[in-house]
Amino acid sequence: MKRILAASLLLIFSMSLYAEDWVIKEKNGTCRFNSEKKYFEYYSLKGRKIANIFFFDNGPDYYSEGLRRIVENGKIGFINRKNRIAVKPQFDFAFPFGGGFSVVIKDPVYEKMGEHTAVKGGKYGLVNRYGRIVVPMKYDSIADYSKESGTAVVYLDKKKIILKIR
């Protein structure tokens, strides 16, 4: 029993040291965990800092449709695989891209759910991969959207609205 306890404590101590020096090498750069600020700093292969990567599910945000979330002064934007900012940080919250758009939120309301946090409110909109807001952030929710059909289903004051989007 003492061996199991000692091994467990050693593992926990090792993991905390590992988190302090967490480095993830990628094709076009390196993510380094900044334990003081609690986010990943992304550096080019030449060592130049590119951006602060959004912290998602115990690691740096993943690429979705070639873009990943970044954080600057508390605002979220997106960077592409060529280390260029595709959508400047301007949103209070943004989901990963899907179907050609990202759901963005103004004044999000968060709810703690176990070890995760969920977005449960705010004003929702859509942004395209070039940073153009195609649905303004004024809706209570976005239920569905489709680049192919050119529509978005949104709700405002419990009323369903179908919008044309481009």
N, CA, C and O atoms as a DFTB+ gen file, in Angstrom:
664 C
 N C O
     1  1       0.824      -1.191       0.000
     2  2       0.000       0.000       0.000
     3  2       0.871       1.259       0.000
     4  3       0.567       2.235      -0.686
     5  1       1.979       1.223       0.793
     6  2       2.875       2.372       0.847
     7  2       3.520       2.620      -0.513
     8  3       3.717       3.767      -0.915
     9  1       3.852       1.525      -1.228
    10  2       4.462       1.665      -2.552
    11  2       3.490       2.329      -3.535
    12  3       3.886       3.179      -4.332
    13  1       2.221       1.932      -3.470
    14  2       1.213       2.517      -4.364
    15  2       1.050       3.999      -4.062
    16  3       0.977       4.815      -4.981
    17  1       0.992       4.353      -2.785
    18  2       0.857       5.746      -2.382
    19  2       2.075       6.545      -2.829
    20  3       1.927       7.642      -3.367
    21  1       3.260       6.019      -2.617
    22  2       4.488       6.706      -3.014
    23  2       4.537       6.875      -4.533
    24  3       4.895       7.943      -5.029
    25  1       4.179       5.826      -5.268
    26  2       4.177       5.902      -6.735
    27  2       3.158       6.922      -7.211
    28  3       3.427       7.664      -8.155
    29  1       1.987       6.974      -6.574
    30  2       0.948       7.932      -6.948
    31  2       1.419       9.360      -6.701
    32  3       1.223      10.234      -7.545
    33  1       2.034       9.597      -5.557
    34  2       2.542      10.937      -5.249
    35  2       3.641      11.347      -6.220
    36  3       3.693      12.499      -6.652
    37  1       4.511      10.418      -6.561
    38  2       5.576      10.704      -7.527
    39  2       4.980      11.041      -8.888
    40  3       5.441      11.968      -9.553
    41  1       3.972      10.306      -9.304
    42  2       3.327      10.555     -10.588
    43  2       2.659      11.929     -10.604
    44  3       2.780      12.669     -11.580
    45  1       1.957      12.266      -9.525
    46  2       1.301      13.573      -9.442
    47  2       2.345      14.683      -9.462
    48  3       2.159      15.682     -10.157
    49  1       3.434      14.534      -8.719
    50  2       4.503      15.530      -8.701
    51  2       5.134      15.657     -10.085
    52  3       5.398      16.769     -10.542
    53  1       5.378      14.529     -10.758
    54  2       5.968      14.543     -12.099
    55  2       5.056      15.240     -13.088
    56  3       5.518      15.997     -13.942
    57  1       3.743      14.982     -12.974
    58  2       2.800      15.609     -13.893
    59  2       2.771      17.112     -13.698
    60  3       2.656      17.852     -14.674
    61  1       2.874      17.589     -12.449
    62  2       2.853      19.028     -12.227
    63  2       4.118      19.669     -12.775
    64  3       4.069      20.787     -13.289
    65  1       5.249      18.980     -12.674
    66  2       6.468      19.507     -13.282
    67  2       6.352      19.516     -14.796
    68  3       6.777      20.465     -15.455
    69  1       5.773      18.455     -15.344
    70  2       5.594      18.340     -16.790
    71  2       4.712      19.476     -17.317
    72  3       5.010      20.050     -18.364
    73  1       3.627      19.808     -16.599
    74  2       2.724      20.865     -17.039
    75  2       3.444      22.207     -17.108
    76  3       3.141      23.036     -17.967
    77  1       4.404      22.422     -16.195
    78  2       5.140      23.680     -16.198
    79  2       5.976      23.831     -17.476
    80  3       6.176      24.948     -17.953
    81  1       6.459      22.726     -18.026
    82  2       7.352      22.763     -19.182
    83  2       6.722      22.122     -20.417
    84  3       7.440      21.612     -21.278
    85  1       5.427      22.139     -20.514
    86  2       4.722      21.465     -21.583
    87  2       5.059      22.102     -22.928
    88  3       4.744      23.268     -23.163
    89  1       5.695      21.340     -23.806
    90  2       6.082      21.805     -25.131
    91  2       5.550      20.810     -26.158
    92  3       5.772      19.605     -26.039
    93  1       4.850      21.320     -27.163
    94  2       4.308      20.473     -28.221
    95  2       4.860      20.969     -29.550
    96  3       4.579      22.090     -29.975
    97  1       5.643      20.122     -30.194
    98  2       6.216      20.484     -31.490
    99  2       5.216      20.145     -32.584
   100  3       4.658      19.048     -32.611
   101  1       4.994      21.096     -33.488
   102  2       4.081      20.918     -34.607
   103  2       4.829      21.172     -35.904
   104  3       5.989      21.582     -35.885
   105  1       4.179      20.934     -37.019
   106  2       4.816      21.068     -38.331
   107  2       5.369      22.482     -38.567
   108  3       6.479      22.630     -39.077
   109  1       4.603      23.522     -38.198
   110  2       5.001      24.901     -38.487
   111  2       5.416      25.710     -37.266
   112  3       5.604      26.923     -37.356
   113  1       5.559      25.045     -36.135
   114  2       5.943      25.789     -34.944
   115  2       5.873      24.945     -33.692
   116  3       5.758      23.720     -33.750
   117  1       5.945      25.624     -32.553
   118  2       5.962      24.962     -31.257
   119  2       5.006      25.669     -30.311
   120  3       4.977      26.897     -30.245
   121  1       4.217      24.878     -29.573
   122  2       3.353      25.405     -28.519
   123  2       4.050      25.183     -27.191
   124  3       4.489      24.074     -26.890
   125  1       4.151      26.240     -26.398
   126  2       4.735      26.135     -25.063
   127  2       3.709      26.611     -24.053
   128  3       3.139      27.693     -24.192
   129  1       3.479      25.800     -23.041
   130  2       2.494      26.163     -22.021
   131  2       3.073      27.217     -21.105
   132  3       4.164      27.035     -20.566
   133  1       2.355      28.329     -20.916
   134  2       2.739      29.373     -19.978
   135  2       1.925      29.129     -18.709
   136  3       0.755      29.506     -18.639
   137  1       2.539      28.501     -17.706
   138  2       1.811      28.103     -16.502
   139  2       1.326      29.303     -15.690
   140  3       0.335      29.203     -14.967
   141  1       2.011      30.422     -15.807
   142  2       1.599      31.612     -15.069
   143  2       0.319      32.200     -15.661
   144  3      -0.587      32.597     -14.928
   145  1       0.252      32.252     -16.997
   146  2      -0.905      32.855     -17.665
   147  2      -1.960      31.833     -18.082
   148  3      -3.063      32.205     -18.483
   149  1      -1.625      30.553     -17.990
   150  2      -2.548      29.450     -18.277
   151  2      -3.002      29.410     -19.735
   152  3      -4.183      29.200     -20.015
   153  1      -2.080      29.608     -20.650
   154  2      -2.372      29.404     -22.065
   155  2      -1.107      28.966     -22.774
   156  3      -0.014      29.008     -22.209
   157  1      -1.269      28.543     -24.022
   158  2      -0.126      28.121     -24.831
   159  2       0.354      29.284     -25.680
   160  3      -0.442      29.989     -26.300
   161  1       1.659      29.474     -25.701
   162  2       2.262      30.461     -26.581
   163  2       2.755      29.705     -27.804
   164  3       3.407      28.668     -27.679
   165  1       2.444      30.222     -28.981
   166  2       2.802      29.543     -30.218
   167  2       3.956      30.288     -30.876
   168  3       3.882      31.495     -31.104
   169  1       5.038      29.543     -31.182
   170  2       6.248      30.116     -31.769
   171  2       6.497      29.513     -33.144
   172  3       6.235      28.332     -33.372
   173  1       7.005      30.335     -34.056
   174  2       7.375      29.842     -35.386
   175  2       8.597      28.936     -35.251
   176  3       9.202      28.850     -34.183
   177  1       8.946      28.271     -36.331
   178  2      10.131      27.409     -36.320
   179  2      11.413      28.204     -36.061
   180  3      12.416      27.645     -35.617
   181  1      11.376      29.524     -36.342
   182  2      12.538      30.385     -36.101
   183  2      12.536      30.979     -34.690
   184  3      13.439      31.737     -34.336
   185  1      11.519      30.635     -33.880
   186  2      11.481      31.091     -32.494
   187  2      10.733      32.384     -32.256
   188  3      10.747      32.902     -31.140
   189  1      10.070      32.930     -33.289
   190  2       9.311      34.175     -33.140
   191  2       7.920      33.850     -32.594
   192  3       7.238      32.962     -33.105
   193  1       7.502      34.584     -31.543
   194  2       6.169      34.345     -30.988
   195  2       5.124      34.805     -31.998
   196  3       5.173      35.927     -32.503
   197  1       4.174      33.908     -32.279
   198  2       3.115      34.194     -33.244
   199  2       1.842      34.631     -32.524
   200  3       1.269      35.671     -32.850
   201  1       1.399      33.842     -31.549
   202  2       0.123      34.119     -30.887
   203  2      -0.002      33.286     -29.618
   204  3       0.800      32.389     -29.360
   205  1      -1.025      33.602     -28.835
   206  2      -1.414      32.794     -27.683
   207  2      -2.553      31.892     -28.135
   208  3      -3.598      32.376     -28.571
   209  1      -2.354      30.590     -28.033
   210  2      -3.342      29.623     -28.493
   211  2      -4.392      29.396     -27.412
   212  3      -4.064      29.240     -26.236
   213  1      -5.651      29.379     -27.820
   214  2      -6.773      29.106     -26.925
   215  2      -6.560      27.757     -26.244
   216  3      -6.220      26.775     -26.903
   217  1      -6.755      27.708     -24.942
   218  2      -6.591      26.477     -24.166
   219  2      -7.891      25.695     -24.238
   220  3      -8.933      26.184     -23.801
   221  1      -7.843      24.484     -24.785
   222  2      -9.047      23.678     -24.965
   223  2      -8.812      22.246     -24.529
   224  3      -7.879      21.594     -24.999
   225  1      -9.652      21.753     -23.633
   226  2      -9.637      20.349     -23.221
   227  2      -8.232      19.852     -22.865
   228  3      -7.775      18.832     -23.381
   229  1      -7.567      20.575     -21.992
   230  2      -6.246      20.205     -21.462
   231  2      -5.112      20.305     -22.466
   232  3      -4.104      19.614     -22.316
   233  1      -5.244      21.133     -23.473
   234  2      -4.172      21.302     -24.443
   235  2      -4.444      22.491     -25.348
   236  3      -5.444      23.189     -25.182
   237  1      -3.548      22.722     -26.312
   238  2      -3.778      23.834     -27.250
   239  2      -4.944      23.492     -28.173
   240  3      -5.160      22.328     -28.510
   241  1      -5.686      24.509     -28.574
   242  2      -6.817      24.310     -29.473
   243  2      -6.353      23.595     -30.738
   244  3      -5.205      23.739     -31.158
   245  1      -7.239      22.839     -31.327
   246  2      -6.943      22.080     -32.540
   247  2      -7.345      22.880     -33.780
   248  3      -8.112      23.839     -33.685
   249  1      -6.829      22.484     -34.927
   250  2      -7.230      23.108     -36.187
   251  2      -8.559      22.518     -36.631
   252  3      -8.756      21.304     -36.576
   253  1      -9.461      23.371     -37.065
   254  2     -10.734      22.950     -37.641
   255  2     -10.917      23.769     -38.912
   256  3     -10.951      24.999     -38.870
   257  1     -11.032      23.085     -40.025
   258  2     -11.102      23.735     -41.337
   259  2      -9.884      24.642     -41.562
   260  3      -9.994      25.706     -42.171
   261  1      -8.734      24.206     -41.064
   262  2      -7.482      24.921     -41.280
   263  2      -7.248      26.112     -40.368
   264  3      -6.272      26.839     -40.554
   265  1      -8.119      26.333     -39.383
   266  2      -7.987      27.468     -38.472
   267  2      -8.067      26.986     -37.025
   268  3      -8.749      26.006     -36.722
   269  1      -7.362      27.688     -36.136
   270  2      -7.451      27.394     -34.708
   271  2      -7.597      28.708     -33.963
   272  3      -7.173      29.763     -34.434
   273  1      -8.210      28.619     -32.779
   274  2      -8.487      29.826     -31.997
   275  2      -7.224      30.341     -31.297
   276  3      -6.382      29.578     -30.824
   277  1      -7.139      31.673     -31.257
   278  2      -6.074      32.356     -30.528
   279  2      -6.720      33.363     -29.585
   280  3      -7.889      33.717     -29.739
   281  1      -5.938      33.820     -28.602
   282  2      -6.442      34.775     -27.615
   283  2      -5.482      35.946     -27.515
   284  3      -4.268      35.773     -27.411
   285  1      -6.059      37.151     -27.550
   286  2      -5.260      38.370     -27.375
   287  2      -6.097      39.369     -26.586
   288  3      -7.190      39.739     -27.014
   289  1      -5.600      39.799     -25.457
   290  2      -6.316      40.745     -24.585
   291  2      -7.737      40.273     -24.276
   292  3      -8.672      41.073     -24.263
   293  1      -7.894      38.982     -24.031
   294  2      -9.190      38.438     -23.667
   295  2     -10.153      38.227     -24.820
   296  3     -11.284      37.791     -24.602
   297  1      -9.736      38.525     -26.037
   298  2     -10.587      38.357     -27.219
   299  2     -10.091      37.176     -28.042
   300  3      -8.899      36.869     -28.051
   301  1     -11.021      36.516     -28.736
   302  2     -10.685      35.333     -29.522
   303  2     -10.710      35.647     -31.011
   304  3     -11.600      36.341     -31.503
   305  1      -9.711      35.119     -31.718
   306  2      -9.615      35.203     -33.165
   307  2      -9.127      33.860     -33.684
   308  3      -9.209      32.854     -32.979
   309  1      -8.618      33.837     -34.913
   310  2      -8.177      32.583     -35.523
   311  2      -6.874      32.767     -36.290
   312  3      -6.624      33.810     -36.893
   313  1      -6.056      31.723     -36.249
   314  2      -4.795      31.683     -36.982
   315  2      -4.862      30.502     -37.946
   316  3      -5.500      29.491     -37.653
   317  1      -4.193      30.632     -39.109
   318  2      -4.192      29.523     -40.065
   319  2      -2.909      28.701     -39.920
   320  3      -2.049      29.013     -39.098
   321  1      -2.798      27.663     -40.720
   322  2      -1.639      26.765     -40.631
   323  2      -0.339      27.397     -41.133
   324  3       0.740      26.844     -40.920
   325  1      -0.435      28.550     -41.796
   326  2       0.762      29.255     -42.255
   327  2       1.220      30.305     -41.246
   328  3       2.038      31.171     -41.558
   329  1       0.677      30.213     -40.028
   330  2       1.023      31.124     -38.928
   331  2       0.597      32.565     -39.188
   332  3       1.220      33.504     -38.692
   333  1      -0.458      32.731     -39.963
   334  2      -0.987      34.070     -40.229
   335  2      -2.344      34.211     -39.544
   336  3      -3.144      33.276     -39.504
   337  1      -2.576      35.399     -39.011
   338  2      -3.877      35.645     -38.393
   339  2      -4.907      35.749     -39.501
   340  3      -4.818      36.620     -40.367
   341  1      -5.892      34.849     -39.466
   342  2      -6.951      34.815     -40.480
   343  2      -8.134      35.680     -40.046
   344  3      -8.750      36.357     -40.870
   345  1      -8.445      35.654     -38.758
   346  2      -9.526      36.459     -38.188
   347  2      -8.958      37.100     -36.930
   348  3      -8.610      36.408     -35.973
   349  1      -8.865      38.427     -36.938
   350  2      -8.237      39.103     -35.792
   351  2      -9.044      38.883     -34.519
   352  3     -10.271      38.794     -34.569
   353  1      -8.363      38.796     -33.377
   354  2      -9.051      38.599     -32.098
   355  2      -9.981      39.777     -31.803
   356  3      -9.534      40.910     -31.626
   357  1     -11.284      39.483     -31.755
   358  2     -12.286      40.522     -31.538
   359  2     -13.544      40.001     -30.856
   360  3     -14.450      40.779     -30.558
   361  1     -13.611      38.693     -30.605
   362  2     -14.824      38.083     -30.082
   363  2     -14.657      37.684     -28.622
   364  3     -13.590      37.233     -28.205
   365  1     -15.734      37.858     -27.848
   366  2     -15.699      37.442     -26.446
   367  2     -15.577      35.927     -26.342
   368  3     -14.915      35.415     -25.439
   369  1     -16.220      35.204     -27.274
   370  2     -16.074      33.755     -27.367
   371  2     -16.334      33.347     -28.803
   372  3     -17.107      33.993     -29.512
   373  1     -15.680      32.262     -29.234
   374  2     -15.892      31.712     -30.579
   375  2     -15.715      30.206     -30.522
   376  3     -14.808      29.698     -29.863
   377  1     -16.590      29.503     -31.218
   378  2     -16.455      28.054     -31.359
   379  2     -15.549      27.756     -32.547
   380  3     -15.358      28.622     -33.401
   381  1     -14.986      26.552     -32.621
   382  2     -14.183      26.184     -33.801
   383  2     -15.024      26.270     -35.076
   384  3     -16.251      26.177     -35.033
   385  1     -14.352      26.447     -36.198
   386  2     -15.042      26.524     -37.483
   387  2     -15.660      25.187     -37.842
   388  3     -15.120      24.123     -37.538
   389  1     -16.801      25.272     -38.493
   390  2     -17.498      24.098     -38.994
   391  2     -18.467      24.558     -40.065
   392  3     -19.214      25.514     -39.856
   393  1     -18.467      23.896     -41.201
   394  2     -19.374      24.284     -42.276
   395  2     -19.072      25.656     -42.861
   396  3     -19.959      26.302     -43.420
   397  1     -17.815      26.108     -42.736
   398  2     -17.421      27.393     -43.304
   399  2     -17.597      28.590     -42.388
   400  3     -17.242      29.709     -42.757
   401  1     -18.139      28.370     -41.198
   402  2     -18.406      29.473     -40.268
   403  2     -18.009      29.100     -38.843
   404  3     -17.843      27.926     -38.509
   405  1     -17.863      30.132     -38.013
   406  2     -17.688      29.945     -36.580
   407  2     -18.829      30.667     -35.885
   408  3     -19.172      31.793     -36.245
   409  1     -19.417      30.015     -34.887
   410  2     -20.411      30.675     -34.037
   411  2     -19.632      31.542     -33.055
   412  3     -18.761      31.053     -32.336
   413  1     -19.955      32.837     -33.032
   414  2     -19.277      33.787     -32.149
   415  2     -20.294      34.353     -31.169
   416  3     -21.483      34.441     -31.474
   417  1     -19.812      34.739     -29.982
   418  2     -20.723      35.171     -28.924
   419  2     -20.226      36.456     -28.277
   420  3     -19.054      36.592     -27.927
   421  1     -21.154      37.387     -28.130
   422  2     -20.894      38.635     -27.402
   423  2     -21.457      38.456     -25.997
   424  3     -22.569      37.952     -25.837
   425  1     -20.708      38.859     -24.988
   426  2     -21.118      38.765     -23.582
   427  2     -21.577      37.354     -23.206
   428  3     -22.709      37.181     -22.752
   429  1     -20.717      36.340     -23.387
   430  2     -21.132      34.964     -23.076
   431  2     -21.397      34.756     -21.592
   432  3     -20.793      35.403     -20.737
   433  1     -22.307      33.845     -21.309
   434  2     -22.610      33.428     -19.933
   435  2     -22.099      31.999     -19.816
   436  3     -22.456      31.138     -20.620
   437  1     -21.263      31.751     -18.816
   438  2     -20.638      30.440     -18.651
   439  2     -21.270      29.675     -17.502
   440  3     -21.728      30.260     -16.520
   441  1     -21.288      28.350     -17.644
   442  2     -21.782      27.475     -16.582
   443  2     -20.781      26.346     -16.386
   444  3     -20.410      25.654     -17.335
   445  1     -20.355      26.172     -15.150
   446  2     -19.408      25.108     -14.811
   447  2     -20.143      23.779     -14.800
   448  3     -21.187      23.643     -14.161
   449  1     -19.590      22.788     -15.518
   450  2     -20.183      21.455     -15.601
   451  2     -19.089      20.437     -15.313
   452  3     -18.442      19.931     -16.230
   453  1     -18.887      20.137     -14.019
   454  2     -17.805      19.244     -13.642
   455  2     -16.479      19.926     -13.904
   456  3     -16.246      21.047     -13.452
   457  1     -15.602      19.241     -14.642
   458  2     -14.294      19.841     -14.943
   459  2     -14.338      20.742     -16.175
   460  3     -13.342      21.387     -16.504
   461  1     -15.473      20.793     -16.852
   462  2     -15.608      21.606     -18.062
   463  2     -16.494      22.818     -17.806
   464  3     -17.220      22.875     -16.814
   465  1     -16.425      23.775     -18.705
   466  2     -17.263      24.960     -18.650
   467  2     -18.027      25.053     -19.962
   468  3     -17.445      24.903     -21.036
   469  1     -19.330      25.300     -19.875
   470  2     -20.173      25.409     -21.066
   471  2     -20.651      26.847     -21.226
   472  3     -20.801      27.575     -20.245
   473  1     -20.889      27.245     -22.471
   474  2     -21.463      28.551     -22.763
   475  2     -22.972      28.375     -22.769
   476  3     -23.502      27.546     -23.509
   477  1     -23.662      29.148     -21.949
   478  2     -25.112      28.989     -21.807
   479  2     -25.892      30.247     -22.150
   480  3     -27.110      30.269     -21.974
   481  1     -25.255      31.264     -22.620
   482  2     -25.976      32.492     -22.935
   483  2     -25.078      33.510     -23.599
   484  3     -23.902      33.252     -23.855
   485  1     -25.643      34.665     -23.873
   486  2     -24.946      35.718     -24.589
   487  2     -25.680      36.004     -25.883
   488  3     -26.792      35.519     -26.089
   489  1     -25.077      36.773     -26.741
   490  2     -25.669      37.105     -28.038
   491  2     -24.837      36.447     -29.133
   492  3     -23.642      36.709     -29.266
   493  1     -25.487      35.594     -29.910
   494  2     -24.829      34.733     -30.887
   495  2     -24.852      35.334     -32.292
   496  3     -25.776      36.055     -32.669
   497  1     -23.793      35.010     -33.059
   498  2     -23.701      35.397     -34.463
   499  2     -22.819      34.410     -35.200
   500  3     -22.385      33.412     -34.624
   501  1     -22.550      34.679     -36.468
   502  2     -21.671      33.842     -37.291
   503  2     -20.629      34.709     -37.964
   504  3     -20.907      35.841     -38.361
   505  1     -19.415      34.163     -38.090
   506  2     -18.336      34.836     -38.808
   507  2     -17.780      33.856     -39.834
   508  3     -17.716      32.654     -39.579
   509  1     -17.377      34.374     -41.002
   510  2     -16.755      33.488     -41.993
   511  2     -15.248      33.447     -41.781
   512  3     -14.724      34.144     -40.912
   513  1     -14.559      32.644     -42.560
   514  2     -13.130      32.420     -42.357
   515  2     -12.267      33.636     -42.689
   516  3     -11.059      33.619     -42.454
   517  1     -12.873      34.682     -43.228
   518  2     -12.139      35.915     -43.542
   519  2     -12.411      37.014     -42.517
   520  3     -11.930      38.138     -42.662
   521  1     -13.188      36.683     -41.478
   522  2     -13.468      37.643     -40.419
   523  2     -14.710      38.482     -40.650
   524  3     -15.017      39.370     -39.854
   525  1     -15.429      38.210     -41.731
   526  2     -16.652      38.966     -42.023
   527  2     -17.808      38.396     -41.204
   528  3     -18.088      37.199     -41.262
   529  1     -18.471      39.257     -40.447
   530  2     -19.626      38.827     -39.660
   531  2     -20.805      38.689     -40.610
   532  3     -21.271      39.678     -41.176
   533  1     -21.289      37.461     -40.783
   534  2     -22.388      37.202     -41.721
   535  2     -23.747      37.149     -41.015
   536  3     -24.786      37.325     -41.651
   537  1     -23.739      36.909     -39.711
   538  2     -24.938      37.011     -38.866
   539  2     -24.510      37.824     -37.655
   540  3     -23.632      37.399     -36.903
   541  1     -25.128      39.003     -37.455
   542  2     -24.701      39.845     -36.329
   543  2     -24.931      39.172     -34.979
   544  3     -25.830      38.344     -34.832
   545  1     -24.115      39.534     -34.002
   546  2     -24.196      38.963     -32.657
   547  2     -25.324      39.640     -31.875
   548  3     -25.089      40.496     -31.022
   549  1     -26.550      39.232     -32.192
   550  2     -27.715      39.797     -31.501
   551  2     -28.787      38.750     -31.207
   552  3     -29.859      39.086     -30.704
   553  1     -28.505      37.484     -31.516
   554  2     -29.500      36.426     -31.365
   555  2     -29.259      35.629     -30.077
   556  3     -28.133      35.521     -29.592
   557  1     -30.351      35.075     -29.542
   558  2     -30.273      34.306     -28.297
   559  2     -29.600      32.959     -28.505
   560  3     -28.995      32.418     -27.579
   561  1     -29.699      32.412     -29.712
   562  2     -29.016      31.160     -30.049
   563  2     -29.008      30.978     -31.564
   564  3     -29.763      31.617     -32.297
   565  1     -28.133      30.092     -31.999
   566  2     -28.095      29.676     -33.395
   567  2     -28.283      28.170     -33.380
   568  3     -27.456      27.435     -32.841
   569  1     -29.379      27.718     -33.978
   570  2     -29.707      26.294     -33.946
   571  2     -29.033      25.535     -35.077
   572  3     -28.643      24.380     -34.900
   573  1     -28.892      26.164     -36.233
   574  2     -28.333      25.473     -37.391
   575  2     -27.900      26.508     -38.417
   576  3     -28.412      27.626     -38.448
   577  1     -26.954      26.118     -39.249
   578  2     -26.548      26.958     -40.371
   579  2     -25.941      26.065     -41.436
   580  3     -25.426      24.985     -41.149
   581  1     -26.011      26.540     -42.671
   582  2     -25.497      25.756     -43.779
   583  2     -24.986      26.678     -44.872
   584  3     -25.717      27.522     -45.390
   585  1     -23.727      26.503     -45.208
   586  2     -23.134      27.269     -46.298
   587  2     -23.792      26.872     -47.623
   588  3     -24.022      27.716     -48.489
   589  1     -24.092      25.573     -47.767
   590  2     -24.682      25.063     -49.003
   591  2     -26.062      25.660     -49.269
   592  3     -26.355      26.089     -50.386
   593  1     -26.916      25.686     -48.229
   594  2     -28.268      26.231     -48.413
   595  2     -28.289      27.749     -48.279
   596  3     -29.240      28.405     -48.704
   597  1     -27.238      28.301     -47.686
   598  2     -27.167      29.749     -47.506
   599  2     -28.134      30.271     -46.452
   600  3     -28.604      31.405     -46.538
   601  1     -28.431      29.428     -45.443
   602  2     -29.361      29.847     -44.400
   603  2     -28.801      29.566     -43.007
   604  3     -27.929      28.718     -42.820
   605  1     -29.333      30.304     -42.046
   606  2     -29.040      30.077     -40.636
   607  2     -30.360      30.129     -39.881
   608  3     -31.194      30.999     -40.132
   609  1     -30.543      29.196     -38.959
   610  2     -31.724      29.191     -38.100
   611  2     -31.305      29.782     -36.762
   612  3     -30.445      29.236     -36.070
   613  1     -31.920      30.903     -36.406
   614  2     -31.583      31.599     -35.170
   615  2     -32.839      31.794     -34.337
   616  3     -33.959      31.670     -34.832
   617  1     -32.630      32.103     -33.056
   618  2     -33.762      32.394     -32.174
   619  2     -33.534      33.744     -31.517
   620  3     -32.430      34.072     -31.083
   621  1     -34.617      34.519     -31.458
   622  2     -34.597      35.811     -30.791
   623  2     -35.915      35.941     -30.037
   624  3     -36.988      35.865     -30.637
   625  1     -35.836      36.136     -28.730
   626  2     -37.035      36.205     -27.880
   627  2     -37.952      35.006     -28.109
   628  3     -39.169      35.158     -28.218
   629  1     -37.356      33.808     -28.182
   630  2     -38.046      32.529     -28.362
   631  2     -38.739      32.386     -29.719
   632  3     -39.545      31.475     -29.909
   633  1     -38.434      33.266     -30.646
   634  2     -38.999      33.167     -31.996
   635  2     -37.940      32.630     -32.958
   636  3     -36.804      33.103     -32.984
   637  1     -38.336      31.647     -33.735
   638  2     -37.450      31.049     -34.731
   639  2     -37.422      31.942     -35.983
   640  3     -38.460      32.356     -36.500
   641  1     -36.212      32.218     -36.443
   642  2     -36.023      33.058     -37.626
   643  2     -35.062      32.346     -38.556
   644  3     -34.040      31.821     -38.114
   645  1     -35.381      32.325     -39.841
   646  2     -34.476      31.759     -40.841
   647  2     -33.861      32.920     -41.622
   648  3     -34.568      33.701     -42.259
   649  1     -32.530      33.017     -41.561
   650  2     -31.799      34.089     -42.211
   651  2     -31.071      33.605     -43.445
   652  3     -30.632      32.456     -43.496
   653  1     -30.939      34.461     -44.435
   654  2     -30.088      34.179     -45.588
   655  2     -28.671      34.608     -45.209
   656  3     -28.460      35.684     -44.650
   657  1     -27.712      33.745     -45.524
   658  2     -26.297      34.075     -45.270
   659  2     -25.484      33.824     -46.533
   660  3     -25.872      33.019     -47.380
   661  1     -24.359      34.515     -46.655
   662  2     -23.441      34.310     -47.793
   663  2     -22.052      34.035     -47.289
   664  3     -21.135      33.835     -48.085
